[in-house]
Amino acid sequence: METGNIIRGLRQQRPGLSQKKLALELGYAQSTICDWENGAIEPSASSVKKLAVYFDVTADYLLGLEDEFGNKILCDTNS
């Protein structure tokens, strides 16, 4: 799963958490959250760390390297 879709899914699981509110809580512009969710840009390492702490998930989960249970997802290293 793409990082943007994971961020969107986590945000939408929290009632009332808009892109604007998430941006304010993390110190980003709303357009940045939108760009992440739409896959226009990838979050930086420091942003992934902030998101992981905020949503109480691992960075690997945010990056699509493990599932919600902590199981590693096999990736095609050629892509």
N, C-alpha and C positions, 0 to 999 in steps of 0.2 A: 504494500500500500504506500502511496506517495505521502511524503511528509505533510504537505498542505492539507490533504484529506484527513490525516490523523489529527492535526491541529484543529481543523473545523469540527471534526467529530467530538473531540474533547470539549471544545467550547460549547457546542450545542447540547451536550449532556448536562450542562449547568444551566438551570432555568434562569432566564433573564440576562445571561452573559452575552452581550453584543460584542461585535468587533471593537466598537468604540470603548466600551467599558474595559475589555481586556487590554486594549492599548493604553488606557489611562493607568490601569493597575500595574502594568509592566514598564511604563515609561516610553512607549513607542507611539508613533502616529497611527491612526486608524488605517491609513492607506498601506502601511507596512504589514499589518495583520491581514488585510485584504490580499495583498500581493503574495504573502506566504500561502494563504489558503487557496489561492488560484494557481499557485505554482509559477508565478511570474519571477519570483526570487526565492532563494533558499535562505533560511535563517542562519546567522553566523553561529559559531560554536558557543559564544557567550549567550546568545539568544536562546539556543537550544537548552542551555543550562537553566536559564530563567524559566523557560516554559516547563521544563521537567520538574523543577521545584514547585512552581505554581500549581501544576496539575497533579503532582505527586505520582509521577511516572518516571521511568528511566529514559535517559537520552537515547538508548538503543531502541526503545519502543517508539519514541518520536521519529526516529530515523528509519523506522520500518525494519529494523534488524531483529526484533523479537516481538512475540505476540503479547497480548494482555496478561498472559500467565507467566511470562518470563522465559518462554521457550524460544531458543534461537531459530531464526528463519534462514533457511539455506538460500543464499543469493548466487546468481550467476555472475561470476567474477569477470566474464567477458563483456559485460554491458557497461 
